[in-house]
């Protein structure tokens, strides 16, 4: 062999060795944990420390992406979004120079694209989000083929399966092309197995915060139980739920569950401990809690609107201010906020879409229907029912009547008076069938939930399918996703 050829192979070998490796160092693990504790300054400091000890550690690219991703998921900041996008491009370029033979190479690529799929959805870039999901699935599949016994492949695979269960029909081709199947039971089993693995293999138990967040998301949004039947206290009392990001997610779901006191306690912890981020969204959550408790936001809505940097939840906040005007019998002020909703903010969230829908309807809400709704959302079901007793049914139009019966049904449902609830839902379905697709859809969905809770499978299937067949309404995508997951649980195609 010639000396030139020997030198060529030697240089090639040295080049391969020089590629950045994936070193799961103590600093990387600590930085990861700091991300989930919403302490991004500390995470950056730990990455700097790692760079001194492990100069060519490719895991830094993943942790840097976690910092940006979690920051963007809790803060609506379009300027930071653009900066983070440019950093993402550079990270992907840097990763292409890393050790492609490492078991972590495709795992990291998949994880980064998965994080960006969620971010893109939040910022209204659904088509790009779908492409990120496609790439996440592609790289996860490559890693499974290359390292079939690598158990951490199951983390991203579980998330991909869960997301796939709610992919809108127009994007179903993606699932077929990359063999992405939405299977909630399989997703939960994978996460449970990973949690068992991390508890036995202590060097990986730093993943528990993320794994528990994934598990909780699937259980609260896609599992067989409605959120009202889930005991959230068993999570908040668990030491594995000490990270601030998990407390934040639990707080949101306590609000959805109608448990404002527990939500408020967690949000107050977040307000005191948040470090390096403004976290303006907390002001909107406090406003929601107080509106549901006392029909008064105590100026938290104004604080949120004055500090908000992005466009998400602007319409939702203005809608709550409009509701406050109705409760004070100020119709002209309500109409002013409705006009602002049509020109301000975006429609990236379900709440913003519903606000826009209300603004375009030109319908003035019934004061007592509105106060009943707010008290219900605050878990005050008897008080919610009492508000409905102030209403003279004869004075209501069809849409208002359908809402009246729906709200009675929901109150009885939460009070475990299922027969009364089903009777009220029957009334709301009969009236809203042709006049109000949203009330029709949620009435069908909640009837199905009761039937499923009572183990009446055939009736549950019937009403979940009726929900899916409903015409377009502001909450259709999220409600359809839950119905599809329910039918999957009930062994339906």
N, C-alpha and C positions, 0 to 999 in steps of 0.2 A: 504494500500500500504506500502511495506517495506521501511525502511529508505534508503536502498541502491538504490532502484528504484527511490525514490524521488530525491536523489542526482544525479542519472544518468540523469533524465529529466532536472534537474536544470542546470547541466553542459552542456547539449545539447543546452538548451536555451541560456546560456551565450555564447557558441561557435557561435551560429547563429548571436547573437548581435555583436560579436567581428569581424565578417567578414568585410573587407573593403567596405565602402559605396562609392557611386558616388555623390560627392558634387560639384555642379557647382559654385565654388567660384569665387570671383573677380580675384584672382591670376591665376586660371586656364583659365579664359576667356582672361586675358591679355597675358598669355603665348601662347595661341592659336593664338592670333592676331600677336604676335611677330614672330611666325613661318612663317606666310604668308608675313611678312615684311622682311624675310630672316635674322632676328637678333636672331640667335640661342643662343648666349651667354646671351642675355637678357631673352629669354624664359627659359633657365636653371635657371637663378637667380630667376625668378618668381615662378618656381616650387619649389625651395628651400624655398622661402618665404611661399608658400602654405603648405609645409610640417610642418612648425612651427605652423601654425594655424589649419590645418586639418591633423593630423598625418596619418590617414588611409584613404586617399582620392584616390580611384581607378582610377579617371580620369587622374592621373599623368601618368599612363601607356600609355594612348592614346596620350597624348601630347608628351611624350618622343618618341613615334613611329612617330608622325608627324615630329618631329625634324630630326630623322634619314631619314625618307622617302623623305622629301623635299630636304634635304641635298644631298641625293643620286640622286635625279631626276635632280638637277642642276649641280652636280659635278660628274665626272667619276672617282671614286676612289675605286679600287678593294680591297684595304686593309681595308678601312672604311666599305666597303660592308660586309666583313667577320666579322668585329667587330659588326656591326649592326645586322647581322644574329644571332650571339650568344646572343645579348641583346634581340632580338625578342623572342627567345626560353625561356629566363628567364621571360619575360613579360607575355607570355602565361601561364607559370606555376603559376605566381603570380595572374593572373586573375582568375584562376581556384579556388582560395581561396577567391574570392570576393563574394559579395551578388548576388547570381544567380536569386533572385526574383526581382531585380531592373529592371526598364524599360530600363536602359542603358546597362545592362550586355551583351545581345546578340548584341545590337547596336554597342558597342565598339569592340567586337570580329569581327563582320562583317566589320567594318571600317578598322581595322588593316589588315585583310586578303586582303581587297580591295587595300589598299595602297601597300601591298607587291606584289600583282598581277602586278601592274604597274612597280614596281622596277625590278621584275624578267624579265619582257619583255625587259627592257632597258639593262639588263646584259646578255641577250641571253638565259635565262632559260625558254623557252616557255612552256614546259611541266609542270614545277613547277608553272609557272604563271597561267596556266589553273586550277591547283589544288587549288591555292589560291583563284581564282575566284569561284570555286565550293564551297569552305568553306564559302566565303563571302555570297554567295547566300543562303547557308544552314542556316547560323545564322540569316540572314535578314528574311528569311521565318519563322524561329522559333519565332522571335520577333513579326512579324506580327500576327502570330497565337495566341501568348500570350497577346499581347497588340495591338489589331487591330486599335485602335483610336490614337495611338502614331504617330503623323504626321512626325516626323523626320525619321521614317522608309523609307519615300519616297526618302530621299537623296541617300542612298546607292542603293535602288532599281532602281532609275533613272540611276545611273552610270552603274549598272550591266546590265540593259536593253540596254544601249548605247553600251557597250563593246560587248554584245552578238550579236549585229547586225553585227559585223565584225569578229566573230569567224570563223576561217578557217573550211571548210567542214569536215576535218578529226576529228575535235573535236566537231562536232554537237551533239554527244551522250550526252555531258555534259548538254546542254540546255534541251534536252528531259528528262534526268534523274531528273533534279531539276526544271523543268518547267520554265527555263529561256528563255524568249522571247525577241528578239531584236525589240524594237518598239521606233523609234525616236520621233514620235509625243507624245507618252505617256511620254517618258523621259522628254522632254521639258515642258510639262504641269505640271508634278510633281515639277520640279524645279521652274517654275513660281509661282505655288501655295505656295511653301515654301518661296519664296522671299516675297510674299504678307503677309504670316504669320509672318515672322520676322520683317516686317515693322510695323505691328500692335502690335506684342508682342516684345517690345524693348529689353527684356532680352535675346532674341535669335538673335538680329541683328549682333552679332559678327560673325555669320555664313555666312554673306553676301559675304565675299571675296571668300570663297570656293564655294558657290552656283553660284556666277557669273562666276567663273573660269570653273565650270562644264557646265554652260549654254553656255558660249563662245566656249568651246571645241566642244560641240555638234553642235552648229550653224556653226562653221567654217569647221568642218570636215564631218558632217553627215546630215546637214539640206538640205532644198530644194534649198538653194542659193549657188552658187559658191562664193569663197572668193572675187573674183574681183567685185562682185555686193553688197558687204557688206560694209556699212559705219562704219569703225572702230573708227572714231573720236568721235562718240556718246558714245563710251565706254571710251576712254581715257580722255574725258572731264567730265565723271561721277565721283562724289566724292567717290562712292563705289569701284572705281578702283584705289584707292590710294596705295594699298599694292604693294610692290616691285615685288612679284611673279606675280601679274596680269600685271604689267608694262612689265615684262620680256616676258610673253606670248603674249602680244599685240605687242611687238617689233618683235618677231619671225614672227608674222602674217603680220605685215607691210612689212617685207622683202618679204614674199611670195606674197604679193599683189602688189609688185613693187613700194613701197613707202619708199625709203631709208631715206629720211630726217626725217620723223616722227619716224622711227625705230632708227635712230642714236640719236635723242634727248632722247628717253627713255633709250637707252643703256648707254648714258653718265650719266644719273641720277643713274642707277644701279652701274656703275663703281665707283661713288663717295660715294654712301651710303651703299654698301655691307659691312657687318660687320662679321668678324669671318670666312669667306669662301673665297677661292681664286677666284672662279668663272671663271676659265680659258676659258670656253666655250664662254664667251663674246668676246675673241680675235678672235675666228673663225667667229663669227657673224660680227664683224667689218671688217674682211678680206673679207667676202662675199659682204658686202655693197660696199666697195671700188672697188672690182673687177667688180661689176655690174655697178658702176658709171664711173670708170676711167680705167678699165682693168689693175689695179695695186693694190696689196694687202697692200702695204706700210709696209711690213715685219710682219704683224700681223699673217700670217701663220707660220712663223718661231717661233714667240713667243708662239703660241698655241702648236706647236709640241714639243718645248723644255720644256714646263711646264706640258704637259699632263701626268697624272698618270695612266690612263687606256688605253683601246684599242679602244673604240668607237671614230668614226670620224677621226681616223688616216688616213685611206685610202681616205676618202673624202678630207682631207686637202692636202694630197700628190697629189691627182687628180687636185686640183686647182693650185698647184705649177707646175704640168705638163702642164696645160692649159696656164699658164703664159709663159712657155717656147715656146709653139706653137705660141703664139702671138708675140714672139720675134724671130720667125723663127729658133728656136734651136731644131731641131728634135731629136738629140742625147740626149739632156737633158730631153726631154719629155719621151723618151724610158727608160731612167734611172729611172725616177719616176714611170713609169708603172711597172718596175721590182720590185721596193720597195713595191708597192701596193700589189703585190702577196705574199709578205712574212711578212709584218708588219700590225698590227692592227687586228680588227675583222670584221665580217659582221653582226653586230647587228642592224644596221640602214639601211634604204632605201638608203641613200647617200653612205654608205660604200659598199653596194651590187652593186650599179650602178658603182662605181669606180672599183670594182673587175671585173665586166662584161666588162668594157672598157679595162682594163688591159689585159684580156684574149683574147680580140678580135683581138689584133695586128693590129688595123686599126689606121692610123694617121689621126687625125681630120682635116677637112678643116678649115683653119684659119678664113675665113669670116663667115662660119656657126657658128663657136665657138663665135666669137665676137658678132654676131647677137643674139645668145642665151644669152650671158651675159648682153648685153644692154637691151634685153627684160626683163630679171629678175630684172633689175634695173628700170623698168617702162619707159624706153626710146624707145617707140615703133616705132616712125618714124626713129630714128637712127638705130634701129634694122633692119627695112625694107631696109634702105639705104645700109647696109652691104651686104645684099643678092643681091643687084644689081651689086656688083663687081664679082659675080660668073658666069662663063660660064657653063650653064647647060649641054652642050655636054660633058664636061670634067668629070662629076660626074658619079659614079657608082649608082646602084639601091638604095642602102641604103642611100647614100648622097642625091639623088633626093627626096626620100620619106621624109627625114628630111627637105630639103629645102621647100617643099610644106607645111609640117606641121608647120614650123616656120612662114611662110607667113600667114597661117591660124590663128595662135595664135595672131600675130600682128593685123590682121584685126579684130579678135574677141575682143581684148582689145580696139580697136578704134571704136567699135560698128558698124563696116561694116560687118554685118552678112552674106549678100549674097556672098560677096567676100571670107569671111572666109570659108563658106560651100563649095565653089568651090575648094578652096585650100585643104581642108580636104578630099574632094572626090578624088583629085589627089594622096594625100599621102596614103589614104586607098587602092586605086587601085594598087599602086606600092609596098606597104609594106605588103600586105596580105600574101605573101609567103616568104618574105625576112626578115622582121623586126617586130616581134610580139609586141615590145614595142611601136614603132611608130604607128602601126596599132591600138593598144589598146587605146593610148592617143588620137589619131585622132577620133576614135569612141566615146570616152568619151566626148570630147569637142564638137563634133557634137550634141551629146545627150544633153549636157548642153545648147547649143544654142536653140535647139528645145524646151527644157523645159522652158527656159527663154521666148520663144515666144509662150508658151502655146500650142505647137503642141505635145500633149500627146503620140499619137500612134508612131510617129517618134522617140520621145525621148526614149520610151520603147524599140523600135527596136535596137537603137544604144547602149543603156546601156547593153542590152542582148548580143550584138555582142562583147562588151568589155569583159563581163564575160566569153564568149566562147573562148577567145584568149588563145593561148598557154603560157607556163611559160615565165616570164621575170622579171627583178629585182624589179619592182614596183607592181607586180601583187597583192600581199596581200592587200596593202593599196588602190590601185585603185579598186579592186574587192569590198572592203568594202564600198567605196563610191557609186559604182554602185548598190550594194545590197540595200543600204539605199535609193537610188533614186527610185528604183523599188518599195520599200516599200511605199515611199511617193506617188507614182503613183498608189497605190492600187493593186500592183502585189504581188503574193505569193513569 
